[in-house]
């Protein structure tokens, strides 16, 4: 009993100061109820402890809600990160492609249709550039396995040996990261027979 009373007295000053600090922050915590003066010291300490526990639980719940809200906001950011790109793509490229296809049924020449498609492709490349996407066509450049996949070899004198002679698929780079490697044919030294 003496040990319990000693511990209660020792913690009384800590709990009392904790209770005072809680009173100062009424706007973010539950309001601290006044302690009745006619109660024994032990009862007053129990009441203060109960209030501190209630405030702790309130703050814990508030923090959990904050974590959930932050997590949801992060998920939304990731989910809708490409929204501006998609909007730009639809407005600048997809709409033009649909118009080109619908107008092809008219009696336009093939050259005019091809020019229209080339303009759409330029818009697409401009949209890519605006969003940090770079198209890399490695024809004539040395083969680089860090962003190219060699599909085969070709004996040719058009480009130097070990250089890319044909590109099946171009490479795409987002800022400083290759998001799709190029698929290429690598040149070999041509023999005199070829």
N, CA and C atoms as a LAMMPS dump frame, in Angstrom:
ITEM: TIMESTEP
0
ITEM: NUMBER OF ATOMS
582
ITEM: BOX BOUNDS ff ff ff
-5.0000000000000000e+02 5.0000000000000000e+02
-5.0000000000000000e+02 5.0000000000000000e+02
-5.0000000000000000e+02 5.0000000000000000e+02
ITEM: ATOMS id mol type element x y z
1 1 1 N 0.82 -1.188 0
2 1 2 C 0 0 0
3 1 3 C 0.861 1.248 0
4 2 1 N 1.937 1.234 0.882
5 2 2 C 2.835 2.388 0.937
6 2 3 C 3.525 2.585 -0.405
7 3 1 N 3.897 1.474 -1.038
8 3 2 C 4.568 1.538 -2.34
9 3 3 C 3.646 2.151 -3.389
10 4 1 N 2.363 1.75 -3.388
11 4 2 C 1.391 2.301 -4.326
12 4 3 C 1.191 3.79 -4.1
13 5 1 N 1.089 4.201 -2.822
14 5 2 C 0.92 5.621 -2.521
15 5 3 C 2.139 6.418 -2.947
16 6 1 N 3.33 5.839 -2.749
17 6 2 C 4.573 6.505 -3.149
18 6 3 C 4.607 6.712 -4.665
19 7 1 N 4.239 5.659 -5.405
20 7 2 C 4.195 5.76 -6.87
21 7 3 C 3.144 6.76 -7.325
22 8 1 N 1.992 6.793 -6.631
23 8 2 C 0.954 7.747 -6.979
24 8 3 C 1.428 9.176 -6.756
25 9 1 N 2.11 9.432 -5.641
26 9 2 C 2.619 10.773 -5.352
27 9 3 C 3.695 11.163 -6.361
28 10 1 N 4.533 10.222 -6.698
29 10 2 C 5.615 10.482 -7.656
30 10 3 C 5.046 10.846 -9.023
31 11 1 N 4.026 10.115 -9.463
32 11 2 C 3.426 10.355 -10.766
33 11 3 C 2.413 11.5 -10.756
34 12 1 N 2.018 11.925 -9.521
35 12 2 C 1.004 12.973 -9.417
36 12 3 C 1.467 14.255 -10.085
37 13 1 N 2.69 14.657 -9.866
38 13 2 C 3.167 15.9 -10.473
39 13 3 C 3.251 15.758 -11.996
40 14 1 N 3.672 14.6 -12.488
41 14 2 C 3.723 14.377 -13.932
42 14 3 C 2.33 14.418 -14.548
43 15 1 N 1.397 13.743 -13.91
44 15 2 C 0.037 13.698 -14.42
45 15 3 C -0.632 15.053 -14.342
46 16 1 N -0.341 15.786 -13.275
47 16 2 C -0.933 17.123 -13.139
48 16 3 C -0.42 18.046 -14.237
49 17 1 N 0.89 17.993 -14.506
50 17 2 C 1.427 18.844 -15.574
51 17 3 C 0.907 18.394 -16.932
52 18 1 N 0.716 17.097 -17.1
53 18 2 C 0.144 16.577 -18.345
54 18 3 C -1.277 17.095 -18.521
55 19 1 N -2.045 17.089 -17.426
56 19 2 C -3.41 17.601 -17.47
57 19 3 C -3.447 19.08 -17.806
58 20 1 N -2.498 19.873 -17.271
59 20 2 C -2.432 21.306 -17.567
60 20 3 C -2.113 21.536 -19.037
61 21 1 N -1.198 20.735 -19.593
62 21 2 C -0.845 20.863 -21.01
63 21 3 C -2.039 20.549 -21.901
64 22 1 N -2.844 19.585 -21.478
65 22 2 C -4.026 19.255 -22.261
66 22 3 C -5.021 20.406 -22.25
67 23 1 N -5.146 21.107 -21.116
68 23 2 C -6.068 22.234 -21.024
69 23 3 C -5.667 23.346 -21.982
70 24 1 N -4.374 23.529 -22.206
71 24 2 C -3.885 24.585 -23.09
72 24 3 C -4.26 24.326 -24.544
73 25 1 N -4.462 23.079 -24.898
74 25 2 C -4.72 22.718 -26.294
75 25 3 C -6.164 22.271 -26.483
76 26 1 N -7.084 23.056 -25.977
77 26 2 C -8.501 22.688 -26.047
78 26 3 C -9.009 22.572 -27.476
79 27 1 N -8.451 23.367 -28.401
80 27 2 C -8.972 23.371 -29.755
81 27 3 C -8.724 22.064 -30.49
82 28 1 N -7.685 21.32 -30.143
83 28 2 C -7.424 20.074 -30.855
84 28 3 C -7.684 18.833 -30.009
85 29 1 N -7.901 19.006 -28.727
86 29 2 C -8.189 17.87 -27.861
87 29 3 C -9.601 18.008 -27.315
88 30 1 N -10.075 16.933 -26.721
89 30 2 C -11.342 17.025 -26.026
90 30 3 C -11.15 17.932 -24.809
91 31 1 N -12.177 18.635 -24.475
92 31 2 C -12.073 19.577 -23.36
93 31 3 C -11.865 18.815 -22.054
94 32 1 N -10.923 19.306 -21.24
95 32 2 C -10.639 18.686 -19.95
96 32 3 C -11.687 19.137 -18.952
97 33 1 N -12.273 18.184 -18.271
98 33 2 C -13.293 18.504 -17.282
99 33 3 C -12.606 18.906 -15.979
100 34 1 N -13.177 19.882 -15.261
101 34 2 C -12.564 20.274 -13.995
102 34 3 C -12.659 19.143 -12.975
103 35 1 N -11.619 19.032 -12.185
104 35 2 C -11.557 18.005 -11.148
105 35 3 C -12.258 18.55 -9.9
106 36 1 N -13.106 17.739 -9.335
107 36 2 C -13.809 18.163 -8.124
108 36 3 C -12.826 18.234 -6.963
109 37 1 N -12.896 19.322 -6.22
110 37 2 C -11.973 19.545 -5.103
111 37 3 C -12.277 18.657 -3.905
112 38 1 N -13.52 18.218 -3.734
113 38 2 C -13.887 17.462 -2.546
114 38 3 C -13.475 15.981 -2.639
115 39 1 N -12.898 15.56 -3.775
116 39 2 C -12.444 14.181 -3.912
117 39 3 C -11.072 14.013 -3.271
118 40 1 N -10.76 12.798 -2.908
119 40 2 C -9.437 12.525 -2.338
120 40 3 C -8.389 12.685 -3.445
121 41 1 N -7.155 12.832 -3.039
122 41 2 C -6.055 12.997 -4.003
123 41 3 C -5.993 11.814 -4.963
124 42 1 N -6.198 10.64 -4.427
125 42 2 C -6.148 9.442 -5.259
126 42 3 C -7.251 9.471 -6.316
127 43 1 N -8.458 9.879 -5.93
128 43 2 C -9.563 9.981 -6.874
129 43 3 C -9.291 11.059 -7.923
130 44 1 N -8.695 12.17 -7.498
131 44 2 C -8.361 13.242 -8.435
132 44 3 C -7.348 12.75 -9.466
133 45 1 N -6.362 12.007 -8.995
134 45 2 C -5.348 11.458 -9.9
135 45 3 C -5.987 10.461 -10.867
136 46 1 N -6.902 9.648 -10.369
137 46 2 C -7.597 8.69 -11.236
138 46 3 C -8.402 9.42 -12.312
139 47 1 N -9.065 10.519 -11.9
140 47 2 C -9.83 11.305 -12.871
141 47 3 C -8.913 11.919 -13.919
142 48 1 N -7.78 12.459 -13.468
143 48 2 C -6.819 13.053 -14.412
144 48 3 C -6.287 11.993 -15.363
145 49 1 N -5.998 10.831 -14.827
146 49 2 C -5.511 9.735 -15.654
147 49 3 C -6.578 9.317 -16.672
148 50 1 N -7.818 9.242 -16.234
149 50 2 C -8.908 8.889 -17.142
150 50 3 C -9.033 9.924 -18.263
151 51 1 N -8.943 11.208 -17.902
152 51 2 C -9.019 12.261 -18.924
153 51 3 C -7.84 12.174 -19.894
154 52 1 N -6.656 11.908 -19.355
155 52 2 C -5.473 11.785 -20.217
156 52 3 C -5.618 10.603 -21.168
157 53 1 N -6.165 9.499 -20.641
158 53 2 C -6.392 8.331 -21.503
159 53 3 C -7.415 8.634 -22.587
160 54 1 N -8.489 9.33 -22.215
161 54 2 C -9.504 9.702 -23.203
162 54 3 C -8.908 10.586 -24.29
163 55 1 N -8.12 11.568 -23.871
164 55 2 C -7.472 12.457 -24.84
165 55 3 C -6.491 11.698 -25.732
166 56 1 N -5.785 10.754 -25.132
167 56 2 C -4.859 9.929 -25.912
168 56 3 C -5.612 9.141 -26.985
169 57 1 N -6.718 8.523 -26.577
170 57 2 C -7.513 7.748 -27.538
171 57 3 C -8.076 8.649 -28.638
172 58 1 N -8.487 9.857 -28.254
173 58 2 C -8.995 10.821 -29.238
174 58 3 C -7.898 11.171 -30.247
175 59 1 N -6.711 11.49 -29.74
176 59 2 C -5.594 11.832 -30.633
177 59 3 C -5.182 10.645 -31.499
178 60 1 N -5.206 9.464 -30.915
179 60 2 C -4.857 8.258 -31.679
180 60 3 C -5.841 8.057 -32.834
181 61 1 N -7.13 8.246 -32.553
182 61 2 C -8.145 8.102 -33.6
183 61 3 C -7.964 9.165 -34.674
184 62 1 N -7.681 10.4 -34.254
185 62 2 C -7.433 11.479 -35.216
186 62 3 C -6.238 11.157 -36.101
187 63 1 N -5.184 10.625 -35.499
188 63 2 C -3.984 10.286 -36.272
189 63 3 C -4.272 9.148 -37.249
190 64 1 N -5.033 8.145 -36.821
191 64 2 C -5.401 7.042 -37.718
192 64 3 C -6.217 7.565 -38.902
193 65 1 N -7.14 8.489 -38.64
194 65 2 C -7.917 9.087 -39.729
195 65 3 C -7.012 9.853 -40.686
196 66 1 N -6.042 10.574 -40.128
197 66 2 C -5.088 11.312 -40.947
198 66 3 C -4.278 10.36 -41.827
199 67 1 N -3.818 9.241 -41.258
200 67 2 C -3.056 8.266 -42.04
201 67 3 C -3.896 7.689 -43.174
202 68 1 N -5.153 7.362 -42.878
203 68 2 C -6.037 6.804 -43.91
204 68 3 C -6.272 7.811 -45.03
205 69 1 N -6.505 9.073 -44.648
206 69 2 C -6.737 10.118 -45.642
207 69 3 C -5.488 10.336 -46.493
208 70 1 N -4.317 10.353 -45.863
209 70 2 C -3.054 10.526 -46.602
210 70 3 C -2.831 9.373 -47.575
211 71 1 N -3.108 8.153 -47.127
212 71 2 C -2.945 6.981 -47.983
213 71 3 C -3.879 7.065 -49.185
214 72 1 N -5.126 7.471 -48.948
215 72 2 C -6.091 7.603 -50.042
216 72 3 C -5.638 8.673 -51.036
217 73 1 N -5.13 9.788 -50.536
218 73 2 C -4.647 10.849 -51.417
219 73 3 C -3.469 10.37 -52.26
220 74 1 N -2.557 9.602 -51.657
221 74 2 C -1.428 9.061 -52.418
222 74 3 C -1.907 8.103 -53.499
223 75 1 N -2.886 7.256 -53.158
224 75 2 C -3.438 6.335 -54.157
225 75 3 C -4.058 7.101 -55.318
226 76 1 N -4.785 8.161 -55.002
227 76 2 C -5.405 8.974 -56.056
228 76 3 C -4.361 9.64 -56.932
229 77 1 N -3.279 10.103 -56.33
230 77 2 C -2.206 10.732 -57.108
231 77 3 C -1.62 9.729 -58.089
232 78 1 N -1.357 8.524 -57.61
233 78 2 C -0.805 7.489 -58.492
234 78 3 C -1.822 7.087 -59.552
235 79 1 N -3.073 6.917 -59.147
236 79 2 C -4.116 6.472 -60.069
237 79 3 C -4.353 7.481 -61.189
238 80 1 N -4.321 8.765 -60.852
239 80 2 C -4.659 9.788 -61.833
240 80 3 C -3.447 10.581 -62.316
241 81 1 N -2.255 10.058 -62.101
242 81 2 C -1.035 10.765 -62.503
243 81 3 C -0.972 10.982 -64.011
244 82 1 N -1.492 10.063 -64.775
245 82 2 C -1.414 10.164 -66.233
246 82 3 C -2.598 10.903 -66.84
247 83 1 N -3.453 11.474 -66.015
248 83 2 C -4.661 12.123 -66.515
249 83 3 C -4.358 13.246 -67.505
250 84 1 N -3.413 14.123 -67.185
251 84 2 C -3.128 15.239 -68.087
252 84 3 C -2.533 14.743 -69.407
253 85 1 N -1.722 13.691 -69.346
254 85 2 C -1.169 13.123 -70.583
255 85 3 C -2.284 12.543 -71.446
256 86 1 N -3.173 11.794 -70.828
257 86 2 C -4.246 11.163 -71.582
258 86 3 C -5.157 12.219 -72.202
259 87 1 N -5.472 13.254 -71.429
260 87 2 C -6.311 14.328 -71.965
261 87 3 C -5.644 14.981 -73.164
262 88 1 N -4.358 15.287 -73.029
263 88 2 C -3.619 15.906 -74.126
264 88 3 C -3.547 14.966 -75.329
265 89 1 N -3.323 13.7 -75.081
266 89 2 C -3.241 12.71 -76.147
267 89 3 C -4.562 12.621 -76.897
268 90 1 N -5.655 12.567 -76.16
269 90 2 C -6.974 12.461 -76.79
270 90 3 C -7.265 13.705 -77.629
271 91 1 N -6.99 14.896 -77.063
272 91 2 C -7.305 16.136 -77.763
273 91 3 C -6.385 16.379 -78.962
274 92 1 N -5.096 16.083 -78.816
275 92 2 C -4.133 16.408 -79.863
276 92 3 C -3.957 15.318 -80.913
277 93 1 N -4.194 14.08 -80.56
278 93 2 C -3.869 12.99 -81.482
279 93 3 C -5.088 12.146 -81.846
280 94 1 N -5.734 11.607 -80.856
281 94 2 C -6.815 10.667 -81.115
282 94 3 C -7.955 11.304 -81.911
283 95 1 N -8.354 12.527 -81.528
284 95 2 C -9.424 13.207 -82.273
285 95 3 C -9.04 13.402 -83.74
286 96 1 N -7.77 13.797 -83.977
287 96 2 C -7.303 13.993 -85.351
288 96 3 C -7.283 12.68 -86.131
289 97 1 N -6.888 11.601 -85.499
290 97 2 C -6.886 10.295 -86.169
291 97 3 C -8.306 9.881 -86.563
292 98 1 N -9.245 10.093 -85.654
293 98 2 C -10.633 9.74 -85.966
294 98 3 C -11.172 10.585 -87.118
295 99 1 N -10.808 11.875 -87.13
296 99 2 C -11.243 12.733 -88.249
297 99 3 C -10.6 12.263 -89.554
298 100 1 N -9.328 11.882 -89.487
299 100 2 C -8.639 11.418 -90.693
300 100 3 C -9.291 10.153 -91.24
301 101 1 N -9.648 9.246 -90.369
302 101 2 C -10.289 8.012 -90.819
303 101 3 C -11.674 8.267 -91.397
304 102 1 N -12.409 9.176 -90.78
305 102 2 C -13.748 9.446 -91.307
306 102 3 C -13.69 10.199 -92.631
307 103 1 N -12.649 11.005 -92.838
308 103 2 C -12.537 11.745 -94.097
309 103 3 C -11.93 10.898 -95.208
310 104 1 N -11.334 9.771 -94.869
311 104 2 C -10.72 8.93 -95.903
312 104 3 C -11.765 8.315 -96.83
313 105 1 N -12.997 8.28 -96.382
314 105 2 C -14.039 7.725 -97.237
315 105 3 C -14.418 8.697 -98.357
316 106 1 N -14.036 9.963 -98.195
317 106 2 C -14.253 10.931 -99.27
318 106 3 C -13.259 10.662 -100.396
319 107 1 N -13.309 11.436 -101.443
320 107 2 C -12.443 11.211 -102.588
321 107 3 C -11.118 11.982 -102.481
322 108 1 N -10.489 11.929 -101.318
323 108 2 C -9.201 12.592 -101.165
324 108 3 C -8.111 11.713 -101.766
325 109 1 N -7.039 12.366 -102.145
326 109 2 C -5.922 11.596 -102.686
327 109 3 C -5.137 10.947 -101.554
328 110 1 N -4.402 9.951 -101.918
329 110 2 C -3.583 9.238 -100.944
330 110 3 C -2.512 10.146 -100.351
331 111 1 N -1.967 11.052 -101.156
332 111 2 C -0.934 11.98 -100.673
333 111 3 C -1.47 12.898 -99.592
334 112 1 N -2.67 13.435 -99.787
335 112 2 C -3.265 14.316 -98.783
336 112 3 C -3.536 13.557 -97.487
337 113 1 N -3.999 12.342 -97.625
338 113 2 C -4.249 11.51 -96.448
339 113 3 C -2.942 11.245 -95.697
340 114 1 N -1.884 10.946 -96.449
341 114 2 C -0.578 10.684 -95.835
342 114 3 C -0.046 11.937 -95.137
343 115 1 N -0.212 13.108 -95.743
344 115 2 C 0.226 14.358 -95.116
345 115 3 C -0.532 14.593 -93.807
346 116 1 N -1.821 14.285 -93.809
347 116 2 C -2.62 14.429 -92.587
348 116 3 C -2.114 13.527 -91.474
349 117 1 N -1.794 12.287 -91.83
350 117 2 C -1.272 11.339 -90.837
351 117 3 C 0.094 11.816 -90.325
352 118 1 N 0.929 12.353 -91.203
353 118 2 C 2.238 12.876 -90.79
354 118 3 C 2.068 14.044 -89.815
355 119 1 N 1.098 14.921 -90.054
356 119 2 C 0.84 16.02 -89.127
357 119 3 C 0.391 15.495 -87.755
358 120 1 N -0.442 14.477 -87.766
359 120 2 C -0.89 13.878 -86.507
360 120 3 C 0.298 13.268 -85.766
361 121 1 N 1.181 12.603 -86.507
362 121 2 C 2.369 12.01 -85.892
363 121 3 C 3.258 13.083 -85.273
364 122 1 N 3.388 14.233 -85.945
365 122 2 C 4.164 15.344 -85.382
366 122 3 C 3.531 15.836 -84.081
367 123 1 N 2.192 15.927 -84.076
368 123 2 C 1.496 16.328 -82.844
369 123 3 C 1.751 15.33 -81.721
370 124 1 N 1.744 14.054 -82.074
371 124 2 C 1.996 13.017 -81.077
372 124 3 C 3.395 13.166 -80.496
373 125 1 N 4.392 13.377 -81.354
374 125 2 C 5.763 13.553 -80.869
375 125 3 C 5.886 14.808 -79.998
376 126 1 N 5.155 15.862 -80.367
377 126 2 C 5.164 17.091 -79.56
378 126 3 C 4.544 16.831 -78.187
379 127 1 N 3.441 16.081 -78.166
380 127 2 C 2.8 15.725 -76.897
381 127 3 C 3.747 14.898 -76.046
382 128 1 N 4.408 13.927 -76.664
383 128 2 C 5.39 13.117 -75.94
384 128 3 C 6.469 14.002 -75.331
385 129 1 N 6.994 14.918 -76.136
386 129 2 C 8.071 15.788 -75.668
387 129 3 C 7.611 16.638 -74.48
388 130 1 N 6.379 17.14 -74.537
389 130 2 C 5.839 17.95 -73.445
390 130 3 C 5.758 17.172 -72.13
391 131 1 N 5.615 15.858 -72.223
392 131 2 C 5.517 15.029 -71.019
393 131 3 C 6.809 14.277 -70.717
394 132 1 N 7.906 14.667 -71.36
395 132 2 C 9.209 14.075 -71.048
396 132 3 C 9.473 12.743 -71.704
397 133 1 N 8.718 12.424 -72.758
398 133 2 C 8.931 11.157 -73.464
399 133 3 C 9.74 11.45 -74.719
400 134 1 N 10.834 10.724 -74.875
401 134 2 C 11.713 10.908 -76.033
402 134 3 C 11.691 9.641 -76.882
403 135 1 N 11.543 9.823 -78.186
404 135 2 C 11.576 8.7 -79.122
405 135 3 C 13.011 8.589 -79.63
406 136 1 N 13.566 7.383 -79.586
407 136 2 C 14.955 7.172 -80.013
408 136 3 C 14.975 6.19 -81.18
409 137 1 N 15.42 6.674 -82.349
410 137 2 C 15.587 5.807 -83.513
411 137 3 C 17.089 5.587 -83.687
412 138 1 N 17.59 4.39 -83.403
413 138 2 C 19.035 4.163 -83.386
414 138 3 C 19.677 3.798 -84.727
415 139 1 N 18.968 3.946 -85.848
416 139 2 C 19.552 3.579 -87.144
417 139 3 C 20.83 4.381 -87.384
418 140 1 N 21.895 3.662 -87.754
419 140 2 C 23.177 4.297 -88.046
420 140 3 C 24.044 4.52 -86.82
421 141 1 N 23.514 4.268 -85.642
422 141 2 C 24.276 4.455 -84.403
423 141 3 C 24.84 3.116 -83.949
424 142 1 N 25.898 3.148 -83.14
425 142 2 C 26.447 1.884 -82.628
426 142 3 C 25.412 1.142 -81.777
427 143 1 N 25.441 -0.184 -81.877
428 143 2 C 24.518 -0.997 -81.09
429 143 3 C 24.812 -0.812 -79.611
430 144 1 N 23.778 -0.554 -78.829
431 144 2 C 23.911 -0.34 -77.387
432 144 3 C 22.884 -1.222 -76.676
433 145 1 N 23.337 -2.323 -76.049
434 145 2 C 22.389 -3.248 -75.421
435 145 3 C 21.652 -2.661 -74.218
436 146 1 N 22.055 -1.479 -73.747
437 146 2 C 21.343 -0.897 -72.605
438 146 3 C 19.953 -0.387 -72.999
439 147 1 N 19.73 -0.105 -74.277
440 147 2 C 18.388 0.325 -74.692
441 147 3 C 17.975 -0.259 -76.045
442 148 1 N 18.695 -1.299 -76.495
443 148 2 C 18.361 -1.935 -77.775
444 148 3 C 18.384 -3.451 -77.62
445 149 1 N 17.47 -4.104 -78.325
446 149 2 C 17.453 -5.565 -78.402
447 149 3 C 17.795 -5.945 -79.834
448 150 1 N 18.84 -6.74 -79.996
449 150 2 C 19.224 -7.19 -81.332
450 150 3 C 18.373 -8.411 -81.699
451 151 1 N 17.587 -8.262 -82.754
452 151 2 C 16.742 -9.372 -83.207
453 151 3 C 17.494 -10.267 -84.181
454 152 1 N 18.407 -9.666 -84.947
455 152 2 C 19.207 -10.451 -85.892
456 152 3 C 20.393 -9.619 -86.355
457 153 1 N 21.188 -10.237 -87.234
458 153 2 C 22.329 -9.553 -87.841
459 153 3 C 22.105 -9.522 -89.348
460 154 1 N 22.715 -8.506 -89.977
461 154 2 C 22.555 -8.355 -91.415
462 154 3 C 23.899 -7.962 -92.012
463 155 1 N 24.289 -8.65 -93.08
464 155 2 C 25.512 -8.272 -93.787
465 155 3 C 25.174 -7.127 -94.721
466 156 1 N 25.8 -5.982 -94.485
467 156 2 C 25.507 -4.787 -95.273
468 156 3 C 26.699 -3.839 -95.273
469 157 1 N 26.75 -3.018 -96.293
470 157 2 C 27.792 -1.985 -96.346
471 157 3 C 27.167 -0.595 -96.153
472 158 1 N 25.864 -0.536 -95.897
473 158 2 C 25.181 0.744 -95.704
474 158 3 C 25.623 1.443 -94.424
475 159 1 N 25.878 0.668 -93.361
476 159 2 C 26.35 1.228 -92.09
477 159 3 C 27.55 0.421 -91.634
478 160 1 N 28.323 0.986 -90.721
479 160 2 C 29.506 0.299 -90.209
480 160 3 C 29.113 -0.952 -89.432
481 161 1 N 30.067 -1.864 -89.345
482 161 2 C 29.842 -3.089 -88.589
483 161 3 C 29.58 -2.744 -87.113
484 162 1 N 28.634 -3.438 -86.519
485 162 2 C 28.294 -3.191 -85.111
486 162 3 C 27.323 -2.037 -84.913
487 163 1 N 26.889 -1.423 -86.019
488 163 2 C 25.911 -0.342 -85.956
489 163 3 C 24.528 -0.887 -86.316
490 164 1 N 23.505 -0.146 -85.964
491 164 2 C 22.128 -0.551 -86.24
492 164 3 C 21.812 -0.236 -87.702
493 165 1 N 21.347 -1.257 -88.429
494 165 2 C 21.009 -1.054 -89.842
495 165 3 C 19.494 -0.903 -90.046
496 166 1 N 18.7 -1.577 -89.227
497 166 2 C 17.238 -1.5 -89.35
498 166 3 C 16.629 -1.427 -87.945
499 167 1 N 15.61 -0.604 -87.819
500 167 2 C 14.867 -0.527 -86.553
501 167 3 C 13.458 -1.059 -86.79
502 168 1 N 13.107 -2.123 -86.062
503 168 2 C 11.74 -2.647 -86.134
504 168 3 C 10.822 -1.843 -85.213
505 169 1 N 11.301 -1.555 -83.999
506 169 2 C 10.563 -0.746 -83.036
507 169 3 C 11.533 0.267 -82.43
508 170 1 N 11.115 1.51 -82.366
509 170 2 C 11.942 2.555 -81.776
510 170 3 C 11.92 2.446 -80.258
511 171 1 N 12.956 2.995 -79.641
512 171 2 C 13.031 3.027 -78.174
513 171 3 C 12.292 4.256 -77.666
514 172 1 N 11.741 4.143 -76.455
515 172 2 C 11.072 5.271 -75.813
516 172 3 C 11.684 5.472 -74.433
517 173 1 N 11.96 6.728 -74.141
518 173 2 C 12.62 7.089 -72.895
519 173 3 C 11.735 8.104 -72.164
520 174 1 N 11.432 7.834 -70.897
521 174 2 C 10.669 8.763 -70.061
522 174 3 C 11.658 9.418 -69.116
523 175 1 N 11.903 10.701 -69.345
524 175 2 C 12.923 11.479 -68.636
525 175 3 C 14.275 10.788 -68.806
526 176 1 N 14.767 10.08 -67.817
527 176 2 C 16.07 9.43 -67.971
528 176 3 C 15.974 7.9 -67.91
529 177 1 N 14.762 7.364 -68.04
530 177 2 C 14.553 5.915 -67.944
531 177 3 C 14.006 5.375 -69.262
532 178 1 N 14.629 4.321 -69.765
533 178 2 C 14.132 3.646 -70.968
534 178 3 C 12.878 2.87 -70.577
535 179 1 N 11.745 3.224 -71.208
536 179 2 C 10.502 2.523 -70.888
537 179 3 C 10.173 1.45 -71.918
538 180 1 N 10.823 1.526 -73.101
539 180 2 C 10.715 0.451 -74.075
540 180 3 C 11.985 0.436 -74.9
541 181 1 N 12.7 -0.689 -74.914
542 181 2 C 13.917 -0.76 -75.725
543 181 3 C 13.594 -0.874 -77.212
544 182 1 N 14.543 -0.454 -78.022
545 182 2 C 14.381 -0.568 -79.474
546 182 3 C 14.65 -2.016 -79.89
547 183 1 N 13.942 -2.462 -80.911
548 183 2 C 14.209 -3.775 -81.496
549 183 3 C 14.869 -3.523 -82.844
550 184 1 N 16.103 -4.037 -83.001
551 184 2 C 16.937 -3.644 -84.138
552 184 3 C 17.615 -4.838 -84.801
553 185 1 N 18.153 -4.537 -85.997
554 185 2 C 19.033 -5.463 -86.711
555 185 3 C 20.413 -4.813 -86.718
556 186 1 N 21.418 -5.601 -86.363
557 186 2 C 22.786 -5.081 -86.265
558 186 3 C 23.564 -5.469 -87.516
559 187 1 N 24.34 -4.527 -88.033
560 187 2 C 25.101 -4.741 -89.274
561 187 3 C 26.353 -5.57 -89.009
562 188 1 N 26.63 -6.458 -89.963
563 188 2 C 27.894 -7.203 -90
564 188 3 C 28.648 -6.736 -91.22
565 189 1 N 29.925 -6.974 -91.231
566 189 2 C 30.735 -6.581 -92.372
567 189 3 C 30.3 -7.408 -93.589
568 190 1 N 30.032 -6.674 -94.664
569 190 2 C 29.588 -7.338 -95.893
570 190 3 C 30.764 -8.016 -96.571
571 191 1 N 30.514 -9.207 -97.076
572 191 2 C 31.551 -9.923 -97.835
573 191 3 C 31.469 -9.432 -99.27
574 192 1 N 32.477 -9.706 -100.04
575 192 2 C 32.516 -9.237 -101.416
576 192 3 C 31.458 -9.917 -102.286
577 193 1 N 30.937 -11.059 -101.825
578 193 2 C 29.898 -11.784 -102.585
579 193 3 C 28.552 -11.056 -102.501
580 194 1 N 28.323 -10.283 -101.396
581 194 2 C 27.026 -9.632 -101.24
582 194 3 C 27.02 -8.218 -101.659
